[in-house]
Amino acid sequence: MGAHSLSQTSKPEPIGFQDHDSFAWFTLTERFPRIIQDVLSDNDLPSLTVQRLLMMAEAPAVQTVEPLTVPMGEAVHWTTFFAEHAGKRFEEVPFFELEAYFYLALLHETGYFQTGSDPFHARKAKDLARLVAELALSPSISSHATDGGDRAARTWQAMMDALYGNAIDLSNPQQAANWNSRAELVAAPSPQDLLGILENSSRVTLVLDNAYGELWYDLQLVRTLLSCFPKLNVTLVFKAHPMFVSDATIADWSALLEFSQTSGAPSAMRETISVLRSHIEEGRLGVETWPVLNLPLFFMAAAFNWEHCANCLVILKGDANYRRAFEDRNWPATAPLAEATSIPVPTLLLRVLKSDCVVGLSAGRVEDLDSRYSDWRHNGRFSMIQYLRS
């Protein structure tokens, strides 16, 4: 699927848990247990479920992968995962694949697939309440979404705001604590180059990351794109069901639309949602789910039907999508983008750095970052926009 992709034998190993000072190990031994404790405190669960989750939180590194019942449409892909990893200790499974399994196990244990009750709903609700409070204090609509003027500047500012939103991560408050301003941009096309990329696109597919707090800024980006580029159509891609705590699901989108019609919704939210509804009605804005986003698969897997995105610019938001793009491997940070992936469509990658997979930086930039922070790849202080040509 890409003439410049590296052969399988020359690729670095997937990020795993060998280094006990790594972000992956921190996730396994500290983040996973805390996420489980949050689920227990936020939900009224049967005692047997509580016991099973507490066992899962205890010494997670040596917990083992057990086959689980999964949604029918996902079964074939999980069957492959279980055939390879069933019986292994958590620490023996590649990081990305284990995270996917961890969230599947949480949904399985909490009965999500029977009840549809999102175990992370309470965390998302707090994030929505925080967003509502912020909009109440600053009711004006972002000027770049509504004003005329320089399209390059408006588009650039909307992209910067979308990155600002990506710093919100309900699965890791430690990173949020390190981030107290807009994350420093370490790689990006120029505003004029970004404008040219969009001018040459007739469709944009935005694969979302987090709900509510971040989603708000993504919706402002969409509104700006539809305003600045009258011939452009946009599709929003949501998760089919919960993952990574704060991931934006189609149910979250429906809940936001419903909330925007209530008296508790700030005027800015009601106005933006009204504009986006009008774009949906005229056919310029679409909404989809990609169930494969809930699977332990990378974007190069055959299950991702990129023909659906032919003649389209894809925007991948956030770390999980970045990791899918580059197979969450131990790439040198200077590895060329086109050699580290084979996504066959033009792609913009927008992220605040909150995990270790990084490619496409100059040697000088990496040297500078190494001199400033040993944990720059995942501490939430830095951000990037990277453009991958097909």
N, C-alpha and C positions, 0 to 999 in steps of 0.2 A: 504493500500500500504506500510505499514511499521509496524513491530511488536512493535517497541519501541516508536511510536508516542503517544503524549498525547491525551486524549479524548477531544472532542470539548468543554465540559463543564469546563475542567481544564485549558484551554488555557487562557492567559491574553487577555485583550481587544485589538482590533486593535489601532494603533497609530492614534490619532485624533487631534482636535484643542482646547481641553479644557484648556490646559496650554498656556497662552498668552506669555510666555517666551520661548516657544519651537521652534525648527527648523520648525516644521509643520506650526505653526502660522506665523513665519517669511516668509515662502514660500507663504502662502495664502495672506498675507497683503502687502508684499514687493516684493518678487520674481515674482509672477504672474503679477502684474501691470508693472514691468520693462520689463518682457518678451514681454508683449503686446506692450509696447512702442517701443521696439526693432523691432518687426514685422512691426509696423506702419512706423518706420523710414527707414526700409530696403526694403519696398515693395510699389509699386504704386498701391494703392487699391481704389476701388470706394468709393465715399463719404458716401454712406449708410453703407458700410462695416466698414469704419473708425468710424462712429458714434456708431455702435453696439459694436465694440471692445473697444472704449472709455468707453461706459457704463459698459462693462464687467470688465474693469480695475478700475472702481470707486467703492469703498467699496466692494471688492470682497467677503468678509465674508458673506454678506447678499444677494449676488446673488443667484439665484435658479437654480437647475438642470432642464433643459428642454429637452424633447425627441428630438433627431436629426436623420436625415437620415444618415445611415452608409453603408459602403460597404456590398454587398450582403452576402459574406461569413462570415461576423462578426455579422450579424443582430441578430441571435438567442441569442448570448451572451450579446449583448447590450440590447436586450429586457428584459432580466432578471435584468440587472442593472437599467434600467429605471423603471421597475415595482417596484423595491425596493426604489429608490431614487428620482424619478421625483417629483418636487415640493419642495424638501428639500432645505434649505439654504446650501451654500457650506460648511459652518462650521459644518454642521450636518452629513456630509458624511465622512467615513474613509479616511485618508490622501492618501493612495496609489490609491484607487479607484477614488478619486476626481482628482488627478493628471492625471490619464488616461483620465478622462472626459474632463479636461481642455484642453489637447492637441487635443483631438477629436474636441472640440468646435472651437479651433483655426483653425484647418484644414477645418472644415465645413464653418466657416465664411470667410476664405480667398479663398474658392473655389478650394482647393487642389483636391478634388475628381472629379471635372470637368476638371481641367486643368493639374493636375500633377505637378504644380509649388510648390516647397518646400518653405514655408514661412521662413525657417531658412537657406536658401541657402547662403545668404550674409555672415552670421556668419561663416558658414562652409568654405566658400571661403577664408575668412580672416585667418582661422586656417590653411588651405592648404598653403596659401602664407607664413605664419609663418614657417611651416614645411619646405617648399622649401628653405627659407632663411637659416634655421638652417643646412640643409643638404649641402647647398652650402658652408657654412663655415667649415663644418666637413664632407668632402666627403667620407671618408673611411667607408667601411662596418663594422658593429659591428663584432669584431673578433670571438665572440662565435657562430656567425651564419655560419662562413666559415672555421674556423681553426679546426685542429684535437686536440687531447689532452683529458683531463679529461672530460668525459661526464657529470658527476654530477656537476662540476663547470660551464660548459658551459650552462647546462640547468638551474641551479640556477640563473646565471646572466641574462639569457633571461627572466626568471620569474620576477626578480627584475626590469628589464627594462619595462616589461609589466605593473607592478605596477606603475612605474614612469610615464608611459603614462596615467594611469588612473586618475592621479591628474588633468588632463586637463578636464575642465567642463565648457562649454560655457553657461550653464544655471545658473551658480552661480560664477561670478567673485570674489565675496567676499571671497569664500573659496580659490580660486587661489591666492588671495593676501596674505592669511595667509601661503601659502605653497611656500617656497623659496628654498627647497632642497628635497632630497628624503625622503618621509614620513617614519617615524620610524615604524619598523615592530614589532607588538605586539603579533602576533601569527603566527606560521608556522611550518610545518614538517622540519626535517633536510634535507640538500641537498641529503644525501644518501637515506633517506626515500622517498624523492620526486623522485629520480632516480628509486627506486624499484617500486613505483606506476606506473610510465611510462613504465618500463620494463615489467610489467604484463598486459599491455594494448595493444590491437591490433588496436584500433580505438580511436581517440580523437574527440569530438565534442566541438568546441569552440563557445559559445554563446557570441557575441561581445557586446561592450558597445558603445563607441563614435567613430565618424568618424575621418579620416585624422590624426590629431596629435597623438591620442591614437592608431588608427588603424595601424599606421606605426610600432609601437612597438609590436603590436599583430602579424603583419606579420613577423617581425623579430623572434618572439617566434615560430611561425609556421615553419619558415625556419630552425631554430635551431632544433626543434623536428624532422623534416623530415630528417635532416642531422645526428642527433645523434642516431636515432632509425629507421634503414632502413626498418623494417617490419611494421612500423606504418603508418596508413592512418589518415588524418585529414579532418574534415568538418568545414567550417566557416558558422556561422548562422547569417544572417543579419535581420534587421527589414524590413517588407514589405513596410512600409511608415513611414514618419517622426514621431518622438515622443521625448520628453525631449530635445528639441532644437538640440543637437549635436549627437543624436543617429545615428549609422552607418546603412544606408539603402542599399538595393541592388542597388539603383540608384547611391549612393555614390561610391560603389565598381566599377560599370561600368565607372563612371566618372574618378576614379583614374586610371583604366586600360587605358582609352583613353588618359588621361593627360600624363601618363608615356611614350607614344609614341611621344610626342611633343618635340621640341627643348628646351622648357622651363623646362623640367623635369631634376632634378639633376641626375648625372650618378649613384649615389647610388640607387636612386629610379628605374631607368630604369633597373639596374642590378638585383635588388631584384625581381621586377615584372616579369622579364624574367625567373628567376629561378622558381618562383611560377607558371608561365604559363606552364613550362615544367612539373612540378609536376601534374598540372591539366590534361595535355595531357596524362601522363602515368597512370592516375587514382588514384594517391595517395592523391590528394587534391581536395575536392569538395566544392561547394558553394550552400547554401540553404537559403530560407527565411522561417520563422515560423510566419505566419500571427497572430497566437494567442498571440505573444509578443506585439501586439498593443492593447490588450484587458485588461480590469480590472480584470485579473485572476491571481491566484497564481499557482505555479508549481504543486501543488497537484491536481489541477482541472483535470477532465477527458479529457478536450480538449487537454491537453498536452499528447501526445501518447508516453510514455516513452519506449514502446516496440520497437519503431524505434531506440532507443539507447541501445538496449540489447548488452551485451558484449562490452560496450563502456565506456570510461572515459569522463565525461562531465566536461568542464571547464566553470564556470559561471563568467563572468567578470563584475565588477562594482556594484554600489549600487542598481540600479533598479533590477538587477537579484538577488542580495542578499535578497532584500525585498520580492521578489516573492518566494524565497526559504523558508522564515520563516514567511510568511503571514503578514509582516510588523506589528508585534504585539509588545506590551510593555513587551517583555521578559526581565527577569533579565539577565544581561550580562554574568552571570555564568551558565545559563541554558545549559545543555548538547546539543550538536548539534543534536544527533539522537532523542532526545525527542522533539525537536522544529520543525522538518520537517519529511516528509515521502517520499522524493524523492527516488525512488527505484533503482537508478543506482549510481555507484561510482562517486563522484563529488568533484572537486576542486573549491573552491570559492576564487577569487582574487579581492581585493578591497582596495582602499583608503577610509577611513571612512568619508563619507559625508552625512550620515543620521543616525537616532537614533537607528534603529534596529540592535542590536548586541547580539550574543550568543557565548557560547563556550570558554569564557575566565576564567582564574583562579581567585579566590577571591583576591589573592595578587596582580595580575595584575590590576584588577579593582580598588582596593584601591589606587594603585600607580597612575593610570590615573586620578582618582577623585581628588587626592591631587595636581595634576599638572594643569589640565584645567577643568573647569566646563562644557565646550562644546566639550570635547574630542571625543564624538561620531560623530560629524559632522563638525569639523573645518578643516579637510583635512590634519592634521599633522601626522596622523597615518595610518598604512596599515596592512593587514593581508592576509595570505594564510591559509585556513582551508580545511581539507580533511574529507569528509563525506563518510563513507563506506556504501554500500547498505545493 
